[in-house]
Amino acid sequence: FLFRGDYLPYPEAYHPIAVCVCLGILRAVSPFAASFQGSRVGRVLTRRFFSSAKNRWLPVQRIGDLNLLSDDCQEKDEANQTADLVIIARRVATALGKVQTSGDSNGDDDGEKEVVRQYEALKDEGFAQCGAGSGGYAVYQFRFKSTTILLHVTPYGPSITDVMPFYLVLEFETSVDIREQMWANSLAPISSIQLQGPQVLEGYAYQGAFFSPHHFAELKTMYDKQLLAYEAACKKLPIVAKNTRRGGPPRDLPTLKSFLEAGKRSRKRKQNIREFNELQKVVRSVAKEILALMKKEKKMGDGGNRLAPKGVILYFEGLDCSGKSSTGGLVQAALEESGYEVGMRQYNRPPTAEQRMRPWMDRFDVPGSSSFLDLSQTQDEDGEHIGLVWDRGPAGDFVYGNLHELSPEDKKKRYDEFIAFDKECREKDILFLKLFFVTNRDSIAKTLGKRLAQKKMARDLTTWLQACRSRGEVDDVSFEGLEAISAHIDPTDFIAFNQYERNLRIFSNFVMNTDSDENPWVVVNTGDRYAARKALMSSFRDHLKEFQSRGQRCSPCLGNKPSVSSAKTEAIGVDEMMKKKFKSSWRHSMIAWVTLLALLVLAGTYGENTNWDRAWIVGPTKYNISALLEGGNDDEVANYKPVVDDVKMAKADKELPTIGVDDGSGKEAKAAKEPQLKKGADAADEESDKKGKAGK
C-alpha cells in the first residue's frame, strides 16, 4: 500500500519494492558476511548465532536427542576427520611428539630422556626428507595410493610450557616424474586416484596432537589470557595483601583460581562473581531441600518410605577436558552441604588381571555394606547418608580398555550387567546419577590452553615457594597442591583430542545401550559451562523428586517417556547408531515451522496484490484514437488505459453486407456502411465505460 503511487507505470499493480530492496541489500552484503563468518574472528563471534539452528546440543538432554551429526561435533568449516590428509597429519603429529632435542627431562621425569631427532621420528612413519631451509624448515615425501604427499614442517615459536609447536602443511604432489619407473607401474597414475578430503591441509602439531588453525588459535589465545591474568595478579598482590590481609602466593588449584580473578578485567571479574553467586544460591537451595527431606523422613520413622536417598553415586563419564569435575562438583557440593559424607573413586585405568577374573561390576565401590562405606543403621544419624563419586567407570573400559572390540554377544552381557547394577541400586535406596559430559573441540582446545598455562604457573610458584621456604630451618611449605596442578594435564589429554570423534561415538553407544526410562542418563553439554551447570542442578532436583515417587515419570526437563519400551533385545552397534535418526528438539522444530509460515504469508500477500491477468511480456500499446475522440472519453488516455477495440471494428467491417455497389462513386455502399459503423462505435464506447467503472 505504501508503494502505490501515481508515479508508477501501473498504479493498480502490486510492486514489492520493500522486498526487492531487502533482497538487493542481502545480495550485496552476503559475500562479505560469509567471508567474515569464515575468518578466525568471525567464526568465534558468529558461532553463537548459529547455536539455535542445525539441531545443536542443548545444555541437558536425553541420549536419544543427542545428534552426533550436528555442527557441535562435525564442524562444517573444518576438514572432515576421515579425510586422507587429516589421518596422515595425526600420524605426523604423533611422530613429532616423540622429538626430543636434548636429554633434559624439563622436571617432568626423574631420569633423562633419549635424544630423538625430527627426521628420525618421521622416518619411522615412512617420510623421507628431500629438502631443508633456514629456521628449521624441512620438506618430506610420503608415498600414498600411488601418489606422493609433500610434508612441510617448521617450528612455530614461542614455545608453550617449554615444548615447541610445529607448523605443518601437507599437499598431494601432482607433478611427480615417473619416467624412471617401469612401464607397467607408470600406468597407475593415468587412472583417477580416489582421494578423500582437501588437496592441501595446514595445521599445527603440539605434544603429539594435530590442531587445525582455528583450534590452535583457541588454545594459544586462552594460554596467553591466563598468563596475562597471572602477571596482572602478581602486580596487584601487594595491594591485595595490604587491604585484605591475605598475602602470599597460591599453593593449590582453588587458591590459584581465586588468585587469577584479581588479575582479570573488572567487567569479566564482576560477571564471574555474579555467575558464581547465582550457582551457589542454587546449590544452597538444593541442599535445603535435601535437609527438609531428611527431617521429614526422621519424623515419619522407620515405617515410612525413604524420602532422601541413604546413598548417592555420582557417576561422571565423558570426554577428556569436558569439565566433569567442575560441573559435576556442584552436585557434590550440594550433597556435602546437606550432610552427606562424600568420597572419591577414580577408575581411569583398565582393570587388572585379578579384577578380570571376577564379575565386571565388582571392582566398582558402592555405598553399602559390601564396601567400607557402611550404610547400616547406627546410632549416629548424621553418618547414615553417604555419597560416592565415580570419576570414570564402566563406560571408560569400553573407550580406553578396548571392550568395544568385543563381540555383540559379549557387549550385550556387559550392558545387562550394568543395567542390573542400576536396578539393584534403586532397590537398596541408592540414587545412581549417571552423567555423560560432552562438548565441542573448541571448548576442549580452550581447556587445554588453560591447563597448560596453569602448569607453567605451577612451575613458577614452585620457585616462589622455595624462596619462601629458605628463610628458616623449619619446612613449613608444601608442594603437593602445585604438583597436582602439574599432573592435571598429561599427554593422554592430547591423544584424546586426536581421537575425539572415536571416543564420542563409543561413549554414546554405551550410554544408548544402557539407558532406561526408570533412571535415564543425563547428557550434559559443557560448551557453555554456566548454562550447563544451572541445567544440571535442575535435573538433579528432578531425580530427587523421582526418587520420592518411586516409578512415576522421571525427569520432566529431559522429555517425556518414549513410546517404545527401553528394553533392548539386541545391542546397538556404533554403525547402526549413526544410521539412527536422532530426535530434534521442539525449539528447533518450532523455529523452522515459524519461518516456513512467515514465508507462506509473504508469498500469499504478494500473490493477492499481484495482477495475474496482465501479460508477463508487455508488447507495444495500440490506441483507437478515432473511437476515443468520437466517444469523448478522455479519462482513458489520462489514466494510460489502452483501448484495443480496433480489432473488433475490423471484424465488424468484414461482416458488413455488400449492397448496391455503384461503379462510379460508391455512394450507396457508403450510405449502407455508416449506420453499421456508428452502431459498432457505440457498442465499443459502452464496453469501454464498463471496463473503466470496474477498474475504478
N, C-alpha and C positions, 0 to 999 in steps of 0.2 A: 504493500500500500504506500510506503514511504517513497518508493522509487517509481511511481507512476506520475508522469508529468507531461505537459503539452509539448515539451521539447523533444520527446522521444518520437521516433518514426511511427510507432504503432502504440498509441496511448492505451488501448484496451488490452494489449498483450502483456503477459507477466514477464518481467525481466529480472532475474535473480542477481542483481548487481552485488548484493552483500555476499552471496555465495561465491560469485566469481572473484571478488576481491580477496576473500579468505583463501580460496584455492590458489590465487596468484601469490599471496604472501607465503603460504605454505610451500609452494613450489620454489620460491626464491630462497627461503630460509632452510629448508630441509637438507640440502647438501652440506651447508656449514654446520648444522646441528648434528648430522651423522658423523661428520669429521671430528667435531668436538667430543661427541659421546665415545668415539673410538680411541681418543687420546688417553694418556695416563691420568691426567687431571679430570677430564670429563667423565671417565669411566667411574671414578670414585664418587663424583658429585651427583651423577645421574643414576647410580645403581639403585638407590633407594626409590627413585621414581618408578622403576620397573618392578618393585617388590610386590605390587598388587596385581601383577599380570603373570601369565605363563605358569600358573599353578605353583607359586613359590611356597616354601615351607613356612608353616605357622610356628609361633613360639612353643606351643604344646599341642600335640595331636596324636591320633592313633597310628599304628603302623600301616593300616590299610590306606590312610590318607597321605602317606609319605611317598611323594613322586620322585623316583630315582632318575628320572629323565628331565628334571626341571633345571633351570639355569643356576640353581644353588650348587649343584654338583657337576653340571655339564655346561660350563661357560661357553657361549657361542662365539665370544671374541678371543677364545684361546684355541690352540691347536688340539685336535682330537687326541685323547690319551692313548688310542690304539694306532695312531699314525706311525709309520715306519721310522721316521727321524726322531720322534719322541721316545720310542723304545730304545733306539740306539743312543740317544742323548742320556738316558738314565744309566746305561752301561758305562758311558764315558764319565759321568759324574761319580759313579761308584768307584771307577778306577782312579780318578783324580783325588778321591777321598783317601786313598792309600798313600798319596805322595807325602813324603816327609823329607824336607831338605836338610834337616840336621838331626843329630842324635838326642837333642833335648826333649824332655817329656812335657815341658810347659807346666809343670806342677801337677799334672793330672795323674801320673803314674809314678811309682817309686823308682822303677828302672828306666834306662834309656831306650829309645826307640831306634829301630833299624832304619838307616837312610834308604829311601826309595825315590828314585828319580822319576820325572814325568814320563819320559819316553819308555822307561821300563814298565811302568804301570799300564800304559796304553798298549804296549807290545803284547802283553798277556791277553788283551782283548781283541787282538788281530789288527791293530793300527800300525802302519809303517810310516815313519817320519820321512817327508820328502822335501822339507824346506824349513827355514827359520829366519827370524828377523830380529830387530832391536826391541828392547823392552820385554824380552821373554816370549815374543810371538813365535809360534810354531805351526806347521801345516802337516797333516797326516792324511794317509789314504786308507780306505777300507773297502773291500770287495763285498758287494751285497746285491743278490739277484741279478747276476751277470752285468752289473754296472759298478761304478766306483763312487764312493762318497768321500768328499773332502771335508776334513775337520780343521777348523781354525781355532787355536787356543791362545789366550793371552791373559796374564794376571790382571786383576781388576782391583786396584787398591782404593782406599786403605784397607788394612786387614780388620777383621771382626773377631774380637777375642783372640788375637794373635794367630788367626787362621786366614789365609789369603783366598778370596774368591777368584774364580776363573770365568772369563767371558768366552762363550762358545758360539760358533757359527758352523752349522752343518748344511751341506748342499750336495745335490746329486750332480756329478760331473757328466756332462753330455758331450764333451769333446775329447774322449779317450782315443788314443791311437791304437788301433787293433791290427796294424799291418804285420806285426811280428807274431801274431797268434796263428794257429793252424786254420786252414780254410774251413774245416767243419765247425770249429769254435767261433769263427767270425760270423757265422750265420745267426748266432743267438741275438746280437744287438739289433739285427734287422727287424725282428719281430717286436711288437709293442710289449714293454715291460709293465706289468701291473704293479703300480706303486700307490700306496695309501698315504693321504695327507699332503702337506705342502712340499714344494721342491726345495725350499730354504727354511731353516729353523735357527733362531737365535735364542740364547738364554744364558743362565749363569749356573755354575756348579759350586756348591759350598758344602763341605763335610759329607760328601757322598750323595747329595740330593741335587736334582735338577730343578731349577726355578725358571719360570717364564719371566720376561722383563717386568711385567706388572707385579707378579708375586714377589720377586726380589726387591722391587721398589717398596712394596708394603713392609717387608722385613727390615730393610735398611732405614726407612723413614721412622718406624717405631723404635728401632735401635737408637737412632740419633735423638729422638724425642726423650727417651728415658735417660740417656746420658746428659742431655741438656738440663732436664729437671734435677738430676743428681748434682750437677755442678751449681745450679742456682740454689738448691737447698743447702749445700755446703757453705755458700757465701752468706746465707741467712742464718746459719747455725748460731753465731754469737748473739744475734738479736733475739732469736727464739729462746736461747738458754737464759738470757737476761730477763725476758718477760715472763716465761713460763716455768723457770727453774727446772727445766728438763733438758739438760745438756748431754753431750756425748754422742758418739756415732751409734747407728743401729747395729744390732747383733743377731737378728733373725729376720725372716721374711715379713711377719706382721709389722715389726718396727721399721723395716726398710720401706714398706709401702706407705706407712704413715709419714716417714721422713721425706719421701718423694713428693707428697702432697704440698709441702711447703715450697717446693721449687716450681710448681706449675703456675700457670696464669690464673689471675683472680677469677675470671669467668668460669674457667674449667674447674677450678677448685670448688667454687660455690655449687656448680652443677653436681659434682661428685658428692659433696656433703649433703645436698638435698636428696639425691637418689639413695644415699646410704641411710639417711634418717627415715625415709619412706619405707625402705626394706626392713629396717629394724622395727619399725612400727608394726609391720605385717607379722614379723617373727614373734613379737611380744603378744600380738593378738591371738596367733595360733597357740602359743604356749598357754595363755589364759584359758582358751577353750579346752585344752587337754587337762589342765588343772581342775577346771569345773567338772569335767567328766570323771576325774579321779574322785573328787569329793562326792559327787552324786552316786558313784559306784560304791563308795565306802558307806554311805547312808543306807543303801539298799541291802548291804550284807552279802553273804555268800549265796543266798538263794536267787538273786537276780542275775541277769546276763551281764557279761563284762562289757563295759562301755569303752574304756580306754584299753588298748592292747597291752598285754603284760610284756610283750616282746616285740621289737620292731627291727626288721632287717632292711637297711638302705643299700640296695644293690646299684652301684654306679658302674655303668658299662658304656662303651662308646669309643669314638676316635681319640687318638692322642692329641693333646693340646686343644681340647674342646671345652675346657672349663668345668670338668667334672667335680673337682674338689671345691672350687669357689662357689659354684652354683648350687650343687647338692649340699654344700656345707650349711646353707640356710635352714634346711630341714633338720640337719643335725643340731644346729644351734637352738631351734625351737624345742627339740626333744630334751636337750640338756637344761634349758631354762625351765622346763616343766617338771624336772626332777628325774629324768632318765639317766642312767649310767651308760654312757655310750663308749664302746670300744671300736678299734680299727683293725681290719684284717686286709692284707694286700696279697692278692693272688695273681701277680703279674709274671709268674713263671710257670712253665708247663709242669704237670705232675711228675713226681719222681717214679722210679721203677717200683718202689714199695707201694706207693699210692695207686699205681696202675693195677696192682693185684687185688685191690679192694673195689667195692662199688664206686662208681664215678663221683657221686654227690657226697660221699662220706668225708671227703677231705675239706669240705666247707663247713665252718663252725656255725652253730645255731644257738641262739639264746635259750637254753633249756638245760635239763638235767644231763643231756648227753655230753655237754661241754662244761668247762669250769665256770661258765656263766650260768649259774643255777637260778632257775625261776620257781623253785619250790616255795611253799608257804613258810614264811619266817615271822618272827616277832617284829622285825624291823620292817615296817610298812614302806619306808622310803626305798628300800632295796628291792622291791618287788617288780619294778618296771625297769627293763634293761633294753638297750639298743645296741645294734651291731652294724657297722659299715663295711660292706664288701667293696674294696677298690679292685675292680675287675672280678671275674668269676667264671662261670661255665662257658659263657659266650667267648671269652678270651681264649679258652682252649681250642675253639674252632678256628680262630683267626691266627693265633700265634703258636698253637700246639699242633697244627696240621690235622685236626679232627675233621676238617671239611673235606679231606681226601678219602674219608671212609665211604663204604658202600651205602646206598639209600636205606637198606635194612638196618645197618648199624647206626646210622644217623637217627633213624626213627626210634631206636631203643634209647638213645641219649635224650631225645626230645621227650619221650614218655617218662623217663626218669626225672627230668626236670619238672614236668607238669605234676607228677605225683608228689614231688617235694613241695611244690607250691600248694597243693591241696592239703598236704599234711600240716603245713604251717597254719592254714586257716582253721583246721580242726583243733590246733593247740593254742588258739587265740593269739597268734603271731601275725602281725601285719608285715607282709612281704612286698615292699615298694620297689618295683623294678623300673629303673630309669635308664633310658637309652639316649645318650648325648650325641648329637650330630651338629655339624657346622660346615661352612664352605672353606675353600682353600685360602681365600683372602684372610679370614679370621685366624686360620692356623698359621699363616705366614706372619701375621702381626704378633701372635703369641710367641712364636719362635724368636722374633726380634726382641720382644720384651724380656724373655728369659735369658737370651744371650747378653743383653745389657745388664741384667741382674747378676749374671755370672761374673761379668767384668767388675761390677761394683763390689761383689763379694771379695774379689782379689784385692781391690784397693782398700776395703775395710779391714781385711786381714792384716795388711801392712800398718794400717792406722791403729788397730788394737794392739799389735805387737809393740808399737811405740808406747802405748799406754801401759802395757804390762811391764816394760823395762824400768819403770820408775821405782820399783821396790823388789824385795825378795819374795813377797807373797804373790803367788799366781792366782789372781782374782778375776781373770778374763777367760771366758770360754769361747771356743771357736766352733762349737757343734752347730749352732744356727747358721753360720756362714757356710759351713761345709754342706749343710742341707740345701742351701740356695744353689751352690755349685752343682750338686747332684740332681737338681730339679730338671736339668736338661742334659741329654746324652745323645750319642749317635743314633740310637734307636728311634728317636723322635724324627730325625731327618729321613731315615729309611721308611718310616710310616708315612711321611709326606709323599714320597715317591709311589707308595702303594695305597694311596688314598681311595681310589675307586674300587680296588680289590677288597680292601678291608671294609669299606662301607657296604658293599654287596653281601659279604659273608655275615657281617653283623646283622644286617636287615633280614637276611634269610633265616638266621637263628631266631630272631625276635618274632618273625612272622609265623614260624612253625611252633613256637611255644606261647603264643598269645592266646588268651582266653577271655570270655565275657565276664567271668566272675572276678578276675583280677588282671586287667589288661596292662600291657606295657605302656609306659608314658614316654613318648618320644619328645625330647627337649631340644629345640634348635637354639643354640647359643650364638648365632650370628649377631643377634642383638642381646647382649647379656642382661641388661636391665629388664627388658620385656620378658625374656625367658625366666628370670628369677621370680618376677611377680606372678607369671602364669603357673610356675611350678608350685608356689605356695598355695595358690588357689586349687590346683589339682590335688595337693596333699590334704587340703580340707575335705575335698570330695571323697577321698579314700577313707578318711576317718568317719565320715557320715555313712559310707557303705559298710564299714566295719561294724557300726552300730546296728544297721538294718539287717545285716547277715543275709545277703541273697537278693536284695532288691537291685534296681538298676544302678549301675556303677558309673561314677564319673560323668555327670551330665555335660561338663565342659568338653569332654572328649568325644561327644557324639552319642547317638542312640545305638542300641544294640543292633548288629547286623541281622538281616532276615535269615541268613544261612547260619546254621549251627557251627560253632568253632571247633567241634570235634573233627579231627583230621584223620582219615583212614590211611593216607599215604603222605610221606614227607614231600614238601615242595622244594624242588631244586632251584639253584640260582638262575639258570636259563629260563625255567618255567616262571620264576618270579618276575624276571624282566619282561616277559611277554604279557604278564598280567596287567590289566588296565587299572592303574591306581585311581583311587577316588579323588575328586576335586572338591575343594571347599565351597560352601554355599556362598561365601563372599565373592569369590572369583566368578562363580556362575551368575550371581546377581549383577555384577558389573557388566558381564558380557550381554545379558538379556536387556539391561537398560540401554546399553549402547546400540544394540540392534533395534530396539523400539524407537529410539531417537532418530535413527537413520530412516526408519519406515515413516515416521511422522514428517520428516523433512521431504521425503520423496512424495508423500501424499499431498503435502501443501504445494509443492512445485507442480504436481500434476493437476491439482484442482484449479490453479490460477493460470494454467497454460492453455492457449487456444490451439487445440489439436487439429481443428478443421482447416486452419491456414496451411497452405502448401509449404513444405520444407524448403523447396528451392523456388524462390520468387523470380518470375520472369519479367519481361518489360510490360508496363501497365498500358492498357488501351482505354481511351476515353471516347464516348459518343457525344461530341460537342453539340451537334445539332439537336439531339434529344434533350440535353440539359438546358440549352438556350430556349427551346420551344416550351419546355415544361416550367421554366423559371425556377428550378430547384437548384439554387447556388450553394446550398449547405453541403452538398456532396463534394463540391470542389474545395470548399473551405476546410472540410474535415478530411481531405485526402481519401475520399471513398471512391474507388474506381467503379465505373459503370461499364460493363462489358456486354450490354444487351444488343450491340450492333450485330452480333451473330444471329440473334433471334430476328432482327429486321431483315437480314439477308435471307433467312429461311422463309419469312413471310413474302418476300419478293418473288421467290421461286414458286410459291404456291398460288400466286395470283393467276386467274384465267385470262386468256388472250381473247379480247372482244373487239371486233370490228377494226382491225388494224388497217389504217389508210396508207397507201403507198407514198403519199406526199409528206405531210407534216406529222401525222400520227396523233391528231388531237383527240380522237375517240379513245384511243388506248390510254392517253394521259388522263382523260376525264374519268375513266373507269378505275384507274390506279390510285387517284388522290384519296377517295374515301377509305380505301384499304390502308394506305399509309398513315392517315390520321387516326384510324382505329388502332393500328399497331403501336403508334406513339403513345396514345392514351393508356393502353394496357401496360406499356413499359413504365410510364410515369407512376401508375398506381402500384405496380410491383416494387418500384424503387422507393416509394413512400413507405410501404410496409416494411421493407428492409431497414430503412432509416429509423423508423419508430422502434423496431425490435432491437436494433443496435443501441439506441439511446436507453 
